[in-house]
Amino acid sequence: MPDHLQSRTDDMHKGKAGKSRFSPSTIAIISILVVVVAGIILLG
């Protein structure tokens, strides 16, 4: 396996998002916002 693929896999195992700029907490916040907005739209 090429070194750069191995290092990306290692980063993912350590809980780091490979090349993603988003931290887990940011992803969680975005997910909550999406759910809230979808709920508002559905409820009108």
N, C-alpha and C positions, 0 to 999 in steps of 0.2 A: 504493500500500500504506500503511495507517495506520502512524503513527510507532511505536506500541507493538509492533506485529507486527514491524516492521523491526528494532527494538532487540533483541527476543527472538531473531530470526534471527541478528543480529550476535553476540550473546552465545554462541549455539550454535556459530557458526563459530570463535569464539575459544577454544572448549573449555570454556566455562562451561555448566553445566546451567541452563536457563532459570529456572524457579521451584523446581527441585528442591533439597532441603536436603542431598542426598548429594553428596559429592565423588567423583571417579572411584575413588579408593583405597577409600572406604567401600563403594561398589558392588562392587568386586572382593572385598573381605573378606566381604561378605554372600553373594556368589555362591559363594565357597569354602565357607563355612559350610553353605549349602544343599546343595551337592554332598556334603559330608562327612556331614551328617545323613541325606540320602537313601541314601547308601552304607551307613550303619549300619543303617538300617531294612531295606534290601533284603537285607543279609547276616544280619540277625536277631541 
